Structures are given as structure tokens and as C-alpha cells.
Amino acid sequence: MNTDMDFMNIADGDKAFVEEFESFVNGRVSNTEKTGMAMTTMHRYLQQQAFKVCLSYIKGLAYNYQKGRYDQRNEWASKLATEAYSHLIEADLIYDPDFNNL
């Protein structure tokens, strides 16, 4: 599986979400914890979909961390994502034979 994301090869609606979310976290979010907790009040199906997006983001950060694609600005998030993703694999909650789970 190729985990290198080409931003130009995703649907326009998905691009719009990424750009809007980037804008939100880059100046409009006032409390990340409260915002995340508020998301748990969404419709149950939407919670499931939002979690899938979150899990894919964690996966992407984990792969980037293993490939050395991080710096001091996102090292904490990348390392934490790698630990979380590795644990999910070890617990047989996720199957990803391409991930180098040391």
C-alpha cells in the first residue's frame, strides 16, 4: 500500500475539508480538548465517520514518523501517533502488514 498522499488526487470535497480544517486549527480553534469533546455529541454515524478520518490521520503521521518526515514542530504528534497506531496493530484492532511495527 502506498501511504504517500498526493493532495491533488483526492476529491474536491475532501480537499475543501482539509483546507477548512487547516484554517480552523490555524487560528480559529480556542480549545482543542473542548472542541474534540464537543465532536462526541455528533450523530452516532457521523462519529464513526469522523473517527475513520482521525484514524487515517494517525496512520499518516505514523508512516511519516517512520520515514523521518517530521521536525520539531510536529515530532510530538508524530511520535504519539506512531505509538498509538503500533498499539492498535499489536492488539489486533487494525491490520496493516505494511507498517514496520518494531
N, C-alpha and C positions, 0 to 999 in steps of 0.2 A: 504494500500500500504506500502510495506517495503522500507524505504528510506535508509537503511544501505547498503552501496555499498561494495560488495566483489570484489576487483580489479581483482582477479583471474577468475572471472566469466564473463568477457567481452571478446569480440572478439580480436584476436591478433592485428588487425589493429588499434582498438581503444586503446589498451594498448600501442602500439607504439606511437600513437599520444600523449597520456598523458605523456609518458616518454620524448618525444621530446619537448613538450611544457614546461614541468618542467625544462628541461635542458636550454631551451631558456630563461625563466624568471629568472633562477638562474645564470645569468652571461652574457648572450649574448644580452639581450634587453638593448637598450641605452635610450629609451624614451617611456614609456608605453602609454602616450597620443598620440604621433605621430604614434606609431605602431597601436593602436586602430583606429585612424582616417584613416590610410592607408588601413585598412581592409575594409573600406566602398567603396573602389574602385574595390573590387572583383566583379565578375559576380553576377547579382542580385539573382539568385538561390543560389549561394554559400553564399551570405549574409544571406539569410533566414536560411540555414543550420547552419552557424556559430552562428547565434542568438539563435537557438534552443540549441546549446551546451552551450552558455553563460547563457541562462535562466535555464538550468538544473544545472549548476554550482551554480548559485544564489540560487536555490531551495535547493541544498545540503548544502550550507553554512547556510541557514536559519534554516533548520531542525537541523543541528549540533549546532547552537547557542541556539535553544530552549532546546536541550538536554544537554547543558553545555559542549559540546565538542569543546572548543576553549580555547585559552590562550592569553596572552598579545600580542603575535606575530601576531595573526590573528583576534583579537577581533574587530577592526575597520571594517574589511571586512565582518566579520560575522554579526555584528550588522547592518551595512548598507544593507547587503543582506536581512536580516530579514525585515527591514523597507520597502525595495523595493518590496519584494515578498508579504508582507502583503497588500501593497497598490494595487498591481495588482489584488489580490483576492477581496479586497473591491470594486474596480472599475469594477468588473465582467469581467475582461480581462483574468483571469485564474480561473479555477475551481479546487479546491483542498480541499475536505471536511476533509481530514486527518490533515491538517495544523491547529494548535491551534492559530488562529488569534485573539489575545486579543485586 
